Amino acid sequence: MRASMKFLVVVLGLGVLAIGAFAAWIAIAFVRAPLDTVGDVDFDRALTIPPLAESRVDGDVRTFDLRLQSGTSDLGADHLTPTWGVNGELLGPTLRAERGEAVAMRVHNDLPETSTLHWHGMHLPAEMDGGPHQLIEPGNVWSPTWTIDQPASTLWYHPHLHGGTADHVYRGLAGMFIIDDPLEAELDLPRDYGVDDLPLIVQDKNLDDDGELDMSESFFASAGVIGETIVVNGTPGPYADVTTEAVRLRLLNGANARPFTFAFADGRDFDLIGTDGGLLETPVAMDALQLSPGERGEIVVRFEPGERVVLRSDPSDTGNVFAGGQDRLDIIEFRAAEQLDPSPRVPDQLAEVPRLDPEDASEERSFRLSDSTINGLEMDMERVDEVVEAGATEIWTVTNADGGSHNFHVHDVQFQVLDIDGREPPPHLRGWKDTVWLRQSEPVRLIMRFGHHTSTEWPYMFHCHTLRHEDEGMMGQFMVVEPGQSPGPIPHAEGHEHEH
């Protein structure tokens, strides 16, 4: 009898396992089904262009007033959607400053939650970085100041509080930060903001039946929320009127997790002129540009009078279905006028990009991203993971060790890609970068030169810019110190002064 009972238990157990495995297979198959919106988007809303932020010059300092606030936005649902924004209901104004200018930010927090504001891609002192140690509590104001000291480029800003970045960015706190310089101004490039020079903040959202942002995640979606509604500058189903033969698009992947591979529906070429940290040496002709979360690319595309063409996102080379990497998405339609103002061809030479020499590297470091950790460690606000000497050139080798949807972002510096799995990087990855995509088990070697903003108290961050991964611990801290110095204790995150 006992043997019969054991046999029955085993059979029943195997049956349960088989049913569970089948159910899991069905669930995986369901979540892996690629989304395809090509031809299904009604481009019926004019693209919103974020306004240029107002500023005032006090002495030699340009000051911006920024207010984190809540509101409601029309994201295409039957009801208005509760959102957050900077100086508005959703997203924020475009900040613009010249290289060499001293800037000051007065960031007021009118939200019901503590947040931060990080200047992604900016070279600045760690205390002004807006990372998880520079918290702004409700009702308080944070006033960082620094001098712009890097080439013309398209940067952005967004919250960076530990454990809550994904939520705050998804709700709408983000905006562009454009740096100008005299060398870029001399080039014959489109630069009439909002006319032939368009900021495109591309994000994905999910809306529930009440029109509210749906932040629930599939059990299998380890990268976080993967939205089915694409918005550009907060506009669903957008179109942009074109009045010139050539248009400069400042593309920002502002999504929490989804990679985008930007390509035009008719397969036309465009010129990539800049990446995260500024202009390339020469334009690169391309017909598709992949950007992971946080990456930027500046492209110039030409149009014919009267034509309409859609910018899409094609499947990425990641193979990662759980981050939407196999989806095909319509993004925005461009509508050219019957008569277009003439535009010159993109110059053959753009900017000098001095190559960093590996022979100058004084240190090499390795970073393995896996299971919400970097090198086996989850983020600890009180631990300094790496100490770097000011002015040093270093080589960092970064590896996606678990096949997840990972990229890698380093604060304060712009780096160059030396090689990818031993291969020379393609032309579009030979400029200045601060964020780079990581394919599984392909080590990426980065070379970077650290500046002279030093501190023994305040760290910078390095992390995966898939925001859920960052929040769950895939982040570390480094300090830049003077030769011979050692880091001291990290101050507890401060809430900054109350607004009077």
C-alpha positions as CSV (number, residue, x, y, z in Angstrom):
1,M,0.0,0.0,0.0
2,R,2.8,2.4,0.9
3,A,4.5,1.7,-2.4
4,S,1.3,2.4,-4.3
5,M,0.8,5.6,-2.4
6,K,4.3,6.8,-3.2
7,F,3.8,5.9,-6.8
8,L,0.6,8.0,-6.9
9,V,2.3,10.9,-5.2
10,V,5.1,10.8,-7.7
11,V,2.7,10.6,-10.6
12,L,0.6,13.5,-9.3
13,G,3.7,15.5,-8.6
14,L,5.0,15.0,-12.1
15,G,1.6,15.9,-13.4
16,V,1.6,19.2,-11.5
17,L,5.1,20.0,-12.7
18,A,4.2,19.3,-16.2
19,I,1.1,21.5,-16.0
20,G,3.1,24.2,-14.3
21,A,5.8,24.0,-17.0
22,F,3.2,24.1,-19.7
23,A,1.6,27.1,-18.1
24,A,4.9,28.8,-17.7
25,W,5.7,28.1,-21.4
26,I,2.4,29.6,-22.4
27,A,3.0,32.7,-20.3
28,I,6.5,33.1,-21.6
29,A,5.2,32.7,-25.2
30,F,2.6,35.3,-24.5
31,V,4.9,38.0,-23.0
32,R,7.4,37.3,-25.8
33,A,5.0,38.0,-28.6
34,P,6.5,41.1,-30.3
35,L,4.4,44.2,-30.4
36,D,3.8,45.7,-33.9
37,T,2.2,49.1,-34.3
38,V,3.4,49.8,-37.8
39,G,0.5,51.2,-39.8
40,D,-1.8,51.3,-36.7
41,V,-0.9,54.8,-35.3
42,D,-3.1,57.7,-36.1
43,F,-0.7,60.6,-36.4
44,D,-3.3,63.2,-35.4
45,R,-1.5,65.4,-32.8
46,A,1.0,68.1,-33.5
47,L,4.3,67.4,-31.8
48,T,4.8,69.4,-28.6
49,I,8.1,71.3,-28.6
50,P,9.4,71.8,-25.0
51,P,9.9,75.5,-24.5
52,L,13.4,76.9,-23.9
53,A,13.7,77.5,-20.2
54,E,13.7,81.1,-19.1
55,S,16.8,82.3,-17.2
56,R,18.3,85.4,-15.8
57,V,21.9,86.5,-15.6
58,D,23.0,87.7,-12.2
59,G,26.5,89.0,-12.6
60,D,28.4,86.3,-14.4
61,V,25.9,83.5,-13.5
62,R,23.0,82.3,-15.5
63,T,20.2,81.2,-13.2
64,F,17.3,78.8,-14.0
65,D,14.3,78.4,-11.7
66,L,12.9,74.8,-11.9
67,R,9.8,73.5,-10.1
68,L,9.0,69.8,-9.7
69,Q,5.2,69.6,-9.8
70,S,2.2,67.4,-10.4
71,G,-0.5,67.9,-13.0
72,T,-2.6,66.1,-15.6
73,S,-1.8,65.4,-19.3
74,D,-3.6,64.1,-22.4
75,L,-1.8,60.9,-23.3
76,G,-4.5,59.7,-25.6
77,A,-6.8,58.0,-23.1
78,D,-10.5,58.8,-22.5
79,H,-9.5,60.7,-19.3
80,L,-6.6,63.0,-18.4
81,T,-3.6,61.2,-17.0
82,P,-2.0,62.3,-13.7
83,T,1.6,63.2,-14.5
84,W,4.6,65.0,-13.1
85,G,6.6,67.6,-14.8
86,V,9.2,70.4,-14.4
87,N,7.7,73.9,-14.7
88,G,4.6,72.2,-16.3
89,E,2.3,69.2,-16.3
90,L,4.7,66.7,-18.1
91,L,8.4,66.7,-18.8
92,G,10.4,69.9,-18.5
93,P,11.7,72.9,-20.5
94,T,14.9,72.6,-22.5
95,L,17.8,74.1,-20.6
96,R,20.4,75.8,-22.8
97,A,23.7,77.3,-21.9
98,E,27.1,78.2,-23.4
99,R,30.4,76.5,-22.8
100,G,32.3,78.6,-20.2
101,E,29.1,79.9,-18.6
102,A,28.6,79.6,-14.9
103,V,25.1,78.3,-14.3
104,A,22.9,78.0,-11.1
105,M,19.8,76.0,-10.7
106,R,17.1,76.7,-8.1
107,V,15.2,73.4,-8.0
108,H,11.9,73.7,-6.0
109,N,10.1,70.5,-5.0
110,D,6.4,70.9,-5.0
111,L,5.8,67.2,-5.2
112,P,4.4,65.1,-2.4
113,E,7.5,63.0,-2.5
114,T,11.3,63.5,-2.0
115,S,13.1,63.6,-5.4
116,T,16.3,64.7,-7.0
117,L,17.4,66.2,-10.3
118,H,20.5,64.8,-12.0
119,W,22.3,66.4,-15.0
120,H,23.0,63.4,-17.1
121,G,26.2,63.6,-19.1
122,M,27.4,66.8,-17.4
123,H,31.0,67.3,-16.1
124,L,30.5,68.9,-12.7
125,P,31.4,68.6,-9.0
126,A,29.9,65.5,-7.4
127,E,28.0,67.6,-4.8
128,M,26.2,69.3,-7.7
129,D,25.5,66.0,-9.6
130,G,21.9,65.5,-8.3
131,G,22.4,61.9,-7.5
132,P,20.9,59.9,-4.6
133,H,22.9,61.9,-2.0
134,Q,21.4,65.3,-3.1
135,L,17.7,64.7,-2.1
136,I,15.1,67.5,-2.3
137,E,12.4,67.0,0.2
138,P,8.8,68.3,-0.4
139,G,8.7,72.1,0.0
140,N,12.5,72.4,-0.2
141,V,14.8,73.9,-2.7
142,W,18.2,72.8,-4.0
143,S,20.6,75.3,-5.5
144,P,23.6,73.7,-7.3
145,T,26.0,75.8,-9.3
146,W,28.9,75.0,-11.7
147,T,30.7,76.1,-14.8
148,I,29.9,74.5,-18.1
149,D,33.2,72.9,-19.3
150,Q,32.5,70.5,-22.2
151,P,31.8,70.7,-25.9
152,A,28.5,71.4,-27.6
153,S,26.2,68.4,-26.9
154,T,22.7,67.2,-26.2
155,L,22.4,66.1,-22.5
156,W,19.3,65.6,-20.3
157,Y,18.1,65.8,-16.8
158,H,16.0,63.5,-14.7
159,P,15.6,62.3,-11.0
160,H,18.1,60.0,-9.6
161,L,17.0,58.9,-6.1
162,H,18.0,55.4,-5.0
163,G,15.1,53.0,-5.3
164,G,12.7,55.5,-7.0
165,T,14.3,56.7,-10.2
166,A,12.2,54.5,-12.5
167,D,9.0,55.6,-10.9
168,H,9.8,59.4,-11.0
169,V,11.1,59.3,-14.6
170,Y,8.0,57.2,-15.7
171,R,5.7,59.8,-14.2
172,G,7.3,62.5,-16.4
173,L,10.2,64.2,-14.7
174,A,12.8,64.7,-17.5
175,G,14.0,67.3,-20.0
176,M,16.8,68.1,-22.4
177,F,19.9,70.2,-21.6
178,I,21.7,71.6,-24.7
179,I,25.2,72.9,-24.5
180,D,26.4,75.4,-27.2
181,D,29.9,76.4,-28.1
182,P,31.6,78.7,-30.7
183,L,33.0,75.8,-32.7
184,E,29.6,74.2,-33.3
185,A,28.1,77.6,-34.0
186,E,30.5,78.1,-37.0
187,L,29.3,74.9,-38.7
188,D,26.6,75.0,-41.3
189,L,24.1,72.9,-39.4
190,P,20.4,73.2,-38.7
191,R,20.0,75.1,-35.4
192,D,16.7,77.0,-35.4
193,Y,15.2,75.4,-32.3
194,G,11.7,74.0,-32.9
195,V,11.9,74.6,-36.7
196,D,14.8,72.7,-38.2
197,D,16.4,71.6,-34.9
198,L,13.9,69.4,-33.0
199,P,14.3,67.8,-29.6
200,L,12.6,64.3,-29.6
201,I,12.3,62.7,-26.1
202,V,11.0,59.2,-27.0
203,Q,9.3,57.2,-24.2
204,D,6.8,54.4,-23.8
205,K,3.8,54.3,-21.4
206,N,1.0,52.0,-20.4
207,L,-2.4,53.4,-19.4
208,D,-5.0,51.6,-17.4
209,D,-8.8,51.8,-18.0
210,D,-9.0,55.1,-16.0
211,G,-6.3,56.7,-18.1
212,E,-3.7,56.6,-15.3
213,L,-0.2,55.5,-15.7
214,D,0.0,51.7,-15.3
215,M,3.2,50.9,-13.5
216,S,2.5,47.2,-13.0
217,E,5.1,44.8,-14.4
218,S,4.8,41.3,-15.9
219,F,6.4,38.6,-13.8
220,F,8.7,37.9,-16.7
221,A,9.5,41.6,-17.4
222,S,12.8,41.8,-15.5
223,A,13.7,45.1,-17.1
224,G,10.6,46.9,-15.7
225,V,7.6,48.5,-17.4
226,I,7.5,48.0,-21.2
227,G,4.9,50.4,-22.5
228,E,2.7,49.9,-25.5
229,T,1.9,53.6,-26.1
230,I,4.8,55.6,-27.5
231,V,5.0,59.3,-26.7
232,V,7.4,61.9,-28.1
233,N,7.9,65.0,-26.0
234,G,4.8,63.7,-24.2
235,T,2.7,63.6,-27.4
236,P,1.0,60.4,-28.4
237,G,0.7,59.8,-32.2
238,P,2.7,62.9,-33.1
239,Y,3.4,64.6,-36.4
240,A,5.9,67.3,-37.1
241,D,5.6,69.8,-40.0
242,V,8.8,70.2,-42.0
243,T,9.6,73.5,-43.7
244,T,13.3,73.0,-44.6
245,E,15.1,70.5,-46.8
246,A,17.1,69.2,-43.8
247,V,16.1,68.8,-40.2
248,R,18.3,68.1,-37.2
249,L,16.7,65.6,-34.8
250,R,18.1,65.4,-31.2
251,L,17.0,61.9,-30.3
252,L,16.8,60.9,-26.6
253,N,15.8,57.5,-25.5
254,G,14.0,58.6,-22.3
255,A,12.4,55.2,-21.7
256,N,12.9,53.3,-18.5
257,A,13.9,50.1,-20.2
258,R,13.0,49.8,-23.9
259,P,15.7,50.1,-26.5
260,F,14.8,51.9,-29.7
261,T,16.3,51.3,-33.2
262,F,15.4,54.4,-35.1
263,A,14.9,54.1,-38.9
264,F,12.6,55.7,-41.5
265,A,9.8,53.7,-43.0
266,D,11.3,54.1,-46.5
267,G,14.8,53.1,-45.5
268,R,16.3,56.4,-46.3
269,D,19.8,57.3,-45.0
270,F,20.5,60.0,-42.6
271,D,23.7,61.6,-41.2
272,L,24.6,60.9,-37.6
273,I,26.5,64.0,-36.5
274,G,26.7,63.6,-32.7
275,T,26.4,61.2,-29.8
276,D,26.1,61.5,-26.0
277,G,29.0,63.8,-25.5
278,G,29.0,66.0,-28.6
279,L,29.7,66.1,-32.3
280,L,31.6,63.3,-34.2
281,E,34.7,64.1,-36.2
282,T,32.8,63.4,-39.5
283,P,29.2,62.6,-40.2
284,V,28.3,58.9,-40.4
285,A,25.7,57.8,-43.0
286,M,23.2,55.4,-41.5
287,D,19.8,53.9,-42.1
288,A,19.2,52.8,-38.5
289,L,20.4,54.0,-35.1
290,Q,20.0,52.0,-31.9
291,L,19.8,53.9,-28.6
292,S,19.4,52.2,-25.2
293,P,17.8,54.1,-22.3
294,G,19.6,57.3,-21.6
295,E,21.6,57.4,-24.9
296,R,21.3,60.4,-27.3
297,G,22.0,60.8,-31.0
298,E,21.9,63.8,-33.2
299,I,20.9,63.1,-36.8
300,V,20.3,65.2,-39.9
301,V,17.7,63.9,-42.3
302,R,16.6,65.4,-45.7
303,F,13.1,65.7,-47.1
304,E,11.4,66.2,-50.4
305,P,8.6,68.8,-50.9
306,G,5.2,67.4,-50.1
307,E,6.3,64.0,-48.8
308,R,5.2,62.2,-45.6
309,V,7.5,59.7,-43.9
310,V,7.4,57.9,-40.6
311,L,10.2,57.4,-38.2
312,R,9.9,54.0,-36.7
313,S,11.7,51.7,-34.2
314,D,12.8,48.4,-35.6
315,P,13.8,45.3,-33.6
316,S,17.1,45.8,-31.8
317,D,20.2,43.6,-32.0
318,T,19.7,42.7,-28.3
319,G,17.5,39.6,-28.8
320,N,15.9,40.6,-25.5
321,V,12.2,40.2,-25.9
322,F,11.5,41.1,-22.3
323,A,12.6,44.7,-22.8
324,G,10.6,45.0,-26.1
325,G,13.7,44.5,-28.1
326,Q,11.8,42.7,-30.9
327,D,9.0,45.2,-31.3
328,R,8.2,47.2,-34.4
329,L,6.8,50.7,-33.5
330,D,5.6,53.7,-35.4
331,I,7.1,56.8,-33.6
332,I,6.4,60.0,-35.4
333,E,5.3,61.2,-38.9
334,F,7.1,64.1,-40.7
335,R,5.0,66.1,-43.1
336,A,7.0,68.2,-45.6
337,A,5.5,71.4,-47.0
338,E,5.0,71.8,-50.7
339,Q,7.9,74.3,-50.7
340,L,10.9,73.8,-48.5
341,D,13.5,76.4,-47.6
342,P,16.9,75.3,-48.9
343,S,19.4,73.6,-46.5
344,P,23.1,73.0,-47.1
345,R,24.6,69.6,-47.0
346,V,26.1,68.4,-43.7
347,P,29.8,69.5,-43.5
348,D,32.4,66.8,-44.2
349,Q,34.3,67.8,-41.0
350,L,32.5,68.5,-37.7
351,A,34.6,68.5,-34.6
352,E,38.0,67.4,-33.4
353,V,37.7,64.3,-31.1
354,P,41.1,63.7,-29.6
355,R,41.7,60.0,-29.2
356,L,42.6,58.9,-25.7
357,D,45.7,56.7,-25.7
358,P,45.5,53.3,-23.8
359,E,49.2,53.7,-23.1
360,D,48.4,56.6,-20.9
361,A,46.0,54.6,-18.7
362,S,47.2,54.3,-15.1
363,E,44.5,51.9,-14.0
364,E,42.3,49.2,-15.5
365,R,39.1,48.1,-13.8
366,S,36.5,45.4,-14.6
367,F,32.7,45.5,-14.0
368,R,30.4,42.5,-14.4
369,L,26.6,43.3,-14.4
370,S,24.5,40.4,-13.2
371,D,21.4,39.8,-11.0
372,S,20.9,43.3,-9.7
373,T,24.6,43.6,-8.8
374,I,27.9,44.9,-10.2
375,N,30.8,42.7,-9.4
376,G,28.5,40.8,-7.1
377,L,27.6,43.8,-4.9
378,E,24.3,45.6,-4.7
379,M,24.4,49.4,-4.2
380,D,25.3,50.6,-0.8
381,M,24.9,54.4,-0.2
382,E,27.7,54.3,2.4
383,R,30.3,52.2,0.4
384,V,32.8,53.7,-2.0
385,D,33.5,51.1,-4.6
386,E,36.3,52.8,-6.6
387,V,38.7,55.6,-5.9
388,V,40.1,57.5,-8.9
389,E,42.9,60.1,-9.0
390,A,42.0,63.5,-10.5
391,G,43.4,63.8,-14.1
392,A,43.9,60.0,-14.4
393,T,43.2,58.1,-17.6
394,E,41.7,54.7,-17.0
395,I,40.3,51.7,-18.9
396,W,37.1,50.1,-17.7
397,T,36.0,46.8,-19.0
398,V,32.2,46.2,-18.7
399,T,30.4,42.9,-19.3
400,N,26.8,41.9,-19.4
401,A,27.2,38.6,-17.5
402,D,23.6,37.4,-17.2
403,G,22.0,38.3,-20.6
404,G,19.6,40.8,-19.1
405,S,18.8,44.2,-20.8
406,H,21.8,46.1,-19.5
407,N,23.7,49.2,-20.5
408,F,26.3,51.2,-18.6
409,H,26.4,54.9,-17.6
410,V,29.2,56.7,-15.9
411,H,28.7,60.1,-14.2
412,D,30.9,63.1,-14.7
413,V,33.0,61.8,-17.6
414,Q,32.5,61.2,-21.3
415,F,34.4,58.1,-22.4
416,Q,35.5,56.5,-25.7
417,V,34.8,52.9,-26.7
418,L,38.1,51.1,-27.3
419,D,36.7,47.8,-28.5
420,I,33.7,45.5,-28.2
421,D,34.6,41.9,-27.6
422,G,38.0,42.6,-29.1
423,R,36.6,44.3,-32.2
424,E,37.0,47.9,-33.2
425,P,33.8,49.9,-32.5
426,P,31.6,50.8,-35.5
427,P,31.9,54.5,-36.7
428,H,28.8,55.6,-34.8
429,L,30.4,54.6,-31.5
430,R,33.8,56.4,-32.0
431,G,32.7,59.7,-30.5
432,W,32.2,60.8,-26.9
433,K,29.8,58.6,-24.9
434,D,28.5,58.4,-21.4
435,T,26.1,55.5,-21.8
436,V,26.8,52.3,-23.8
437,W,24.7,49.2,-24.7
438,L,26.0,45.8,-23.5
439,R,25.2,42.7,-25.4
440,Q,25.5,39.4,-23.5
441,S,29.0,38.2,-22.8
442,E,30.7,40.8,-25.0
443,P,33.1,42.8,-22.9
444,V,33.2,46.5,-23.8
445,R,36.4,48.3,-23.1
446,L,36.0,52.0,-22.3
447,I,38.7,54.6,-21.9
448,M,38.1,57.8,-19.9
449,R,40.0,60.7,-18.5
450,F,38.8,62.1,-15.2
451,G,38.7,65.8,-14.5
452,H,39.7,67.9,-11.5
453,H,36.5,68.1,-9.6
454,T,37.6,66.3,-6.4
455,S,35.9,65.4,-3.1
456,T,36.6,63.0,-0.2
457,E,33.0,63.2,0.8
458,W,30.7,63.1,-2.3
459,P,30.7,60.2,-4.8
460,Y,29.7,59.9,-8.4
461,M,27.7,56.9,-9.7
462,F,28.2,54.2,-12.3
463,H,25.2,52.0,-13.1
464,C,22.9,50.2,-15.5
465,H,20.5,52.8,-17.0
466,T,17.7,50.2,-17.2
467,L,16.1,52.1,-14.4
468,R,14.5,49.2,-12.5
469,H,17.9,47.5,-12.5
470,E,19.5,50.7,-11.1
471,D,16.8,50.9,-8.4
472,E,17.3,47.3,-7.4
473,G,21.0,47.7,-6.8
474,M,22.9,47.5,-10.1
475,M,24.8,50.7,-9.2
476,G,28.1,51.6,-7.6
477,Q,29.9,54.7,-6.4
478,F,33.3,56.2,-7.1
479,M,35.2,59.2,-5.8
480,V,37.6,61.4,-7.6
481,V,40.4,62.6,-5.2
482,E,43.7,64.3,-5.3
483,P,46.7,62.1,-5.4
484,G,47.4,60.7,-2.0
485,Q,43.9,61.4,-0.6
486,S,41.6,58.7,0.7
487,P,37.8,59.0,0.8
488,G,36.2,59.9,4.1
489,P,32.7,59.0,5.3
490,I,29.9,59.8,2.9
491,P,27.5,62.3,4.4
492,H,24.0,61.1,4.9
493,A,21.7,62.2,2.1
494,E,20.5,65.7,2.8
495,G,17.1,67.2,2.1
496,H,18.4,70.8,1.4
497,E,17.0,74.0,2.7
498,H,13.3,74.7,3.1
499,E,11.9,77.2,0.7
500,H,11.2,80.6,2.3
